[in-house]
Amino acid sequence: MVSVAERPSTNRQAMAEGWIRMDPQVLQRITAADAPKGDVLAVARIAAIQAAKRTWELIPLCHPLPIHGVEVQISPMARHSGLRIQASVNTHARTGVEMEALTAVQVGLLTVYDMAKALDPAMEIGGVRLLAKQGGRRGDWRHPREPRQAVDSDPGEEGAPLTPSSP
């Protein structure tokens, strides 16, 4: 593990995204909170937050970090049937939270797959990438392709963010 003992603690933030494509009828059931396993959006959001907080237990040689905040946004994609998950993680620490943001997105996507696989086992996960980071020795960084920019691996822009259904 790389020593970060000599680095100063600074404010750090990272944002990542990814998508999952699925049959339009499955997307409709998920957004209506009508999937067999329950409210997919609520569970995926909680799973993503939990994953960010426990990244150091999943990824060898990742430092345990005091996570100060995790925001997870789940939105329908406009051009393809599917969901886009975006996670933003922040802390005040000696190392960044890029891995925590990426892990949050991956686990959120895997949770959607797990909860809807009985409806559509052909779902596809992709486009997972770091969008931006702030703070640290190398300063701020943004992905050269903005979020939602159409590229071969990106199935399209998202619609309005979805919120979990009310009980």
Secondary structure, DSSP 8 states (H G I E B T S, - for coil): ----TTS--EEEEEEEEEEEE--HHHHHHHHTT-BTTB-HHHHHHHHHHHHHHTHHHHSTT-----EEEEEEEEEEBSSSSEEEEEEEEEEEESS--HHHHHHHHHHHHHHHHHHHTTT-TT-EEEEEEEEEEE-STT--EE-SS-TT---TT----B-S-B-----
